Amino acid sequence: MTEKREYRDDYPEQTLYIPGPTEVRDDVIEAMCEPMFGHRMDRMTDLYTTIVEDTKEFLGTDNDVIILTGSGTEFMESSILNLVDDNVLVTTCGSFSERQANVAERVGKTVDTLEYDWGQAVKPEDVREALEESDREYDAVTCVMNESSTGVRNPVEEIGDVVAEYPDTSFIVDAVSSLGGDFVDIDEHNIDVIFTSVQKAFAMPPGLGVCVVSDDAYERELESDSASWYGGFQRSLDYYDRKGQTHSTPAIPIMLAYRQQMKHMLQEGHDSRDQRHREMAEYTREWAREHFDMFPEEGYESQTVSCIENTQGIDVAETIDAVSEEYDFVFSDGYGSALGEKTFRIGHMGEHDVESIRALTDAIEDVADL
């Protein structure tokens, strides 16, 4: 039985270099402090339509956008409920893609997995082979764009092009730890559903999930006998068309923060934000290969989370604690028991830049005596 641990008022301020949540601008935090207003007032319509349309502009998509209170996991589940009647092909290469398979199984779908060793990336030609050779008709294929447990960036663009050859099969992309920090042309590559959580590369406080939905995905849900109630595409989008609001009470303060942060994101621009994240990733990989090695398959490294192989055998947990204590920087160990001491992870997403990432790597060098 878990015992209560009292929340204190004296925690140190620490800079986050974990795979999320990440650092949030002061003015974005301050935006949450406006007086409360009703979620059915005109003011809410102004707020919600602003953040929805700004998101479409930033991502460069003509598809519909849904923003709901919850984490990206809400859309991980609802995309299966909305688009899969019977069979789904789930590509797995790490913890979060395996979670998608588990979610699909738990909601009663027939799940086939295209499995890769952790650290390997999903290959488009393997997806084509699986679709061609299966005796099943798949309602959907799923893929995690950025597998933050292993630092792998899967080629969802090429995979989407393959799935496009199967018009009765939807393509669902989990971009929780990458969207907003790694450019993807959603409309060009047959991505029917792509979702994220705002506390990652969007650099906002946690609490909202964002989902981009194609017309085909919307129509497919209409033809289904059942769908998610809270995360239903029809329910969410029809309500937006009628009222310009969410169908259920949203986390208004976080949406106010969203509005403020989206101003910054639009000012920077999607291409420039992508370039900044690419520069951070390239710097981190170069540093990692000088002192350790990269864990992911070469050529498929993440642009937002570097998973570094602990080739020097440093005590990862001890190093994390020491860097936190001496520098007030926080980075992550490997994911779970399999990778906990074998790897460590640096999140270079959101509002970080190369200089702030260099400050962390300098601290690691100092503490680990590299």
C-alpha positions in Angstrom: 0.0 0.0 0.0 1.5 3.3 -1.1 1.9 5.8 1.8 1.4 9.5 1.5 4.5 11.6 0.8 3.8 15.2 1.7 4.5 17.7 -1.1 6.9 20.3 0.1 7.6 24.0 -0.7 11.4 23.8 -1.0 12.2 21.8 -4.1 15.2 23.1 -6.1 14.6 24.5 -9.5 16.0 22.0 -12.0 16.5 22.2 -15.8 14.8 19.2 -17.5 16.6 17.2 -20.2 14.3 14.2 -19.9 12.1 12.9 -22.7 9.3 15.0 -21.3 8.0 17.0 -19.7 10.5 19.6 -20.9 11.3 23.2 -20.1 8.4 25.7 -20.3 8.8 29.5 -21.0 7.9 31.8 -18.1 5.3 33.7 -20.1 3.6 30.4 -21.0 3.3 29.4 -17.3 2.1 32.9 -16.5 -0.7 32.6 -19.1 -2.3 29.9 -17.0 -3.0 32.5 -14.2 -5.9 34.3 -15.9 -9.2 34.4 -14.0 -11.4 31.4 -14.7 -14.2 31.5 -17.2 -16.9 29.1 -18.4 -16.1 26.5 -21.0 -19.4 27.3 -22.8 -18.8 31.1 -23.0 -17.9 32.9 -26.2 -14.5 33.5 -24.7 -13.9 29.7 -24.8 -14.9 29.6 -28.4 -12.3 32.4 -29.1 -9.6 30.4 -27.2 -10.3 27.0 -28.6 -10.7 28.0 -32.3 -7.5 30.0 -32.0 -5.4 27.1 -30.7 -6.9 24.6 -33.2 -6.4 26.8 -36.2 -3.0 27.9 -35.1 -2.0 24.3 -34.8 -3.1 23.5 -38.3 -1.1 26.5 -39.5 2.0 25.5 -37.7 1.9 21.9 -38.8 1.0 22.9 -42.4 -2.0 20.5 -42.6 -5.4 20.8 -44.2 -6.6 17.9 -41.9 -8.7 18.4 -38.9 -7.2 19.0 -35.4 -8.6 17.8 -32.1 -7.2 19.1 -28.8 -8.5 17.4 -25.7 -7.7 17.3 -22.0 -5.6 14.1 -21.4 -2.3 12.7 -22.6 -1.5 11.4 -26.0 -2.3 8.0 -24.7 -6.0 9.0 -25.0 -5.6 9.1 -28.8 -3.5 6.0 -28.8 -6.5 4.2 -27.5 -9.3 6.1 -29.3 -7.6 5.8 -32.7 -7.8 2.0 -32.4 -11.4 2.2 -31.2 -12.4 4.6 -34.0 -10.7 2.9 -36.9 -10.2 -0.8 -36.2 -13.2 -3.1 -36.5 -11.3 -6.3 -36.4 -7.6 -6.5 -37.4 -4.6 -4.2 -36.8 -1.0 -4.6 -37.7 1.2 -3.0 -35.0 4.9 -2.3 -35.7 6.9 -2.7 -32.5 10.5 -1.7 -31.8 10.4 -0.4 -28.2 8.2 0.1 -25.2 5.7 2.6 -26.6 5.0 0.7 -29.8 4.6 -2.4 -27.6 2.1 -0.4 -25.5 0.1 0.3 -28.6 -0.2 -3.5 -29.2 -1.2 -4.0 -25.6 -3.9 -1.2 -25.9 -5.3 -2.8 -29.1 -5.5 -6.2 -27.4 -7.2 -4.8 -24.3 -9.9 -3.2 -26.4 -10.6 -6.5 -28.1 -8.9 -6.2 -31.4 -7.1 -8.9 -33.3 -3.4 -7.8 -33.2 -0.6 -8.9 -35.4 2.8 -7.5 -34.6 5.7 -6.7 -36.9 8.5 -7.0 -34.3 12.0 -5.6 -34.2 14.7 -5.8 -31.6 14.9 -2.7 -29.4 17.2 -0.2 -31.1 16.2 -1.3 -34.6 13.9 0.7 -36.8 10.7 -0.3 -38.7 11.4 -0.8 -42.4 8.9 0.1 -45.1 9.7 -3.0 -47.1 8.9 -5.2 -44.2 5.5 -3.4 -43.8 4.8 -4.1 -47.5 5.7 -7.7 -47.1 3.5 -8.1 -44.0 0.5 -6.5 -45.8 1.0 -8.6 -48.9 1.5 -11.9 -47.3 -1.1 -11.8 -44.4 -4.3 -13.7 -44.7 -6.0 -10.9 -42.8 -7.5 -7.7 -44.1 -6.0 -5.0 -41.8 -8.2 -2.1 -40.8 -5.1 -0.1 -39.7 -1.3 -0.1 -39.4 0.3 1.7 -36.5 3.8 3.0 -36.0 5.6 5.1 -33.4 7.4 7.9 -35.1 9.8 8.5 -32.3 10.4 5.6 -30.0 11.8 7.4 -27.0 12.6 4.3 -25.0 15.3 3.5 -27.6 15.9 6.8 -29.3 14.8 5.4 -32.7 13.1 7.6 -35.3 11.1 5.4 -37.6 10.6 6.4 -41.3 6.9 7.1 -41.0 6.8 9.0 -44.3 8.0 6.0 -46.3 5.8 3.6 -44.3 2.8 5.9 -45.0 3.6 5.7 -48.7 3.4 1.9 -48.5 0.2 1.9 -46.6 -1.3 4.3 -49.2 -1.2 1.3 -51.6 -3.9 -0.3 -49.4 -6.8 2.1 -49.5 -8.9 0.1 -47.0 -6.2 0.3 -44.4 -5.7 3.4 -42.2 -2.2 4.6 -41.0 -2.0 5.6 -37.4 1.2 7.4 -36.1 2.2 8.0 -32.5 4.3 11.2 -32.6 4.1 11.9 -28.8 7.7 12.6 -28.4 8.5 14.2 -31.7 5.7 16.3 -33.3 6.7 19.9 -33.1 10.4 19.1 -33.0 10.8 16.9 -36.0 9.1 17.9 -39.3 6.7 15.5 -40.9 4.5 16.3 -43.9 1.3 14.8 -42.6 -0.9 15.3 -45.7 1.7 14.2 -48.2 2.3 10.7 -46.7 -1.1 9.2 -46.1 -1.1 9.7 -42.3 -4.7 9.3 -41.3 -4.2 9.9 -37.6 -1.1 11.4 -35.9 -1.2 12.4 -32.2 1.1 14.0 -29.6 1.2 15.2 -26.0 1.9 18.9 -25.5 4.5 18.5 -22.7 7.1 17.1 -25.2 8.4 19.0 -28.2 5.5 21.5 -28.0 7.1 22.6 -24.7 3.9 23.2 -22.8 2.7 22.1 -19.4 1.3 18.6 -19.4 -2.4 17.9 -19.8 -3.5 18.1 -23.4 -3.4 15.6 -26.2 -3.4 16.8 -29.9 -4.6 14.7 -32.8 -4.6 15.4 -36.5 -7.4 13.5 -38.4 -7.8 13.0 -42.1 -11.1 13.1 -43.9 -10.7 9.4 -44.7 -10.3 8.6 -41.0 -13.4 10.6 -40.1 -15.5 8.9 -42.7 -14.2 5.5 -41.7 -15.3 6.1 -38.1 -18.8 7.1 -39.4 -19.1 3.6 -41.0 -18.0 1.8 -37.8 -20.5 0.2 -35.4 -18.6 1.6 -32.4 -16.1 4.2 -31.5 -14.5 6.0 -28.6 -16.9 8.3 -26.7 -14.4 10.8 -25.3 -11.9 10.6 -28.1 -14.4 10.0 -31.0 -13.4 11.9 -34.1 -17.0 12.5 -35.2 -18.1 13.6 -31.7 -15.1 16.0 -31.3 -15.1 17.4 -34.9 -18.9 17.8 -35.2 -19.0 19.7 -31.9 -16.2 21.9 -33.1 -18.1 22.6 -36.4 -21.2 23.5 -34.4 -19.9 25.3 -31.4 -16.1 25.9 -31.8 -15.5 24.2 -28.5 -14.7 20.8 -26.9 -17.6 18.4 -26.2 -16.5 18.0 -22.6 -15.0 20.4 -20.0 -11.4 21.2 -20.9 -8.4 22.2 -18.9 -8.8 25.9 -19.6 -5.6 27.1 -18.0 -3.5 24.7 -20.1 -5.2 25.9 -23.2 -4.3 29.4 -22.3 -0.7 28.3 -22.0 -1.1 26.5 -25.4 -2.2 29.8 -27.0 0.8 31.6 -25.7 3.3 28.9 -26.7 1.8 28.6 -30.1 2.6 32.3 -30.7 6.2 31.4 -30.2 6.1 28.3 -32.4 4.4 30.2 -35.2 7.0 33.0 -34.9 9.8 30.5 -35.1 8.2 28.5 -37.9 8.0 24.8 -38.4 11.1 24.6 -40.6 13.2 26.6 -38.3 12.1 24.7 -35.3 12.9 21.5 -37.1 16.4 22.8 -38.0 17.1 23.8 -34.3 16.1 20.3 -33.1 18.3 18.7 -35.8 21.3 20.8 -34.7 20.8 19.7 -31.1 20.5 16.1 -32.1 23.6 16.2 -34.3 25.6 17.8 -31.4 24.4 15.2 -28.9 25.3 12.3 -31.3 28.7 13.7 -31.9 29.3 14.0 -28.2 28.0 10.6 -27.5 30.2 8.9 -30.1 33.2 10.7 -28.7 32.6 9.4 -25.2 30.2 6.4 -25.5 28.1 5.2 -28.5 24.6 5.6 -29.8 22.1 2.8 -29.0 19.8 3.2 -32.1 20.4 1.7 -35.4 22.6 4.0 -37.4 20.7 6.3 -39.7 17.5 6.1 -37.6 18.5 8.2 -34.6 15.8 10.4 -33.0 15.8 14.1 -33.5 14.3 14.8 -30.0 15.7 12.1 -27.7 19.1 10.6 -27.8 19.5 7.1 -26.3 23.2 6.7 -25.5 24.8 3.3 -25.0 26.8 3.2 -21.8 30.0 1.7 -23.3 32.1 3.1 -20.4 30.2 1.3 -17.7 29.5 4.4 -15.7 27.0 4.2 -12.8 24.1 5.8 -14.6 21.9 6.3 -11.6 24.8 7.7 -9.5 25.7 10.1 -12.4 22.2 11.3 -12.8 22.0 12.0 -9.0 25.3 13.8 -9.0 24.5 16.0 -12.0 21.1 16.8 -10.4 22.7 17.7 -7.1 25.7 19.7 -8.4 24.2 21.4 -11.5 20.4 21.2 -11.0 20.2 19.4 -14.4 18.0 16.3 -14.8 18.5 13.7 -17.6 17.2 10.1 -17.8 18.4 6.6 -17.4 17.6 3.9 -19.9 14.0 2.8 -20.1 13.0 0.0 -17.7 15.0 -2.8 -16.3 16.3 -3.9 -19.7 18.1 -0.7 -20.5 18.3 1.1 -17.1 22.1 1.0 -16.7 23.0 0.0 -20.3 21.8 3.3 -21.7 20.9 6.8 -20.7 18.8 9.4 -22.5 19.0 13.1 -23.2 15.9 15.0 -24.2 16.8 17.8 -26.6 13.4 19.1 -27.4 11.1 22.1 -26.9 12.9 25.3 -26.1 16.4 23.9 -25.7 19.3 24.8 -28.0 22.8 23.6 -28.6 24.2 25.8 -25.9 21.9 24.5 -23.3 22.6 20.9 -24.3 26.3 21.6 -24.2 25.9 22.8 -20.6 24.4 19.3 -19.7 27.1 17.3 -21.5 29.8 19.4 -19.9 28.2 18.6 -16.5 28.1 14.8 -17.3 31.8 15.0 -18.4 32.7 16.6 -15.1 30.8 14.3 -12.9 31.7 11.1 -14.7 35.3 12.2 -15.2 35.2 11.6 -18.9 
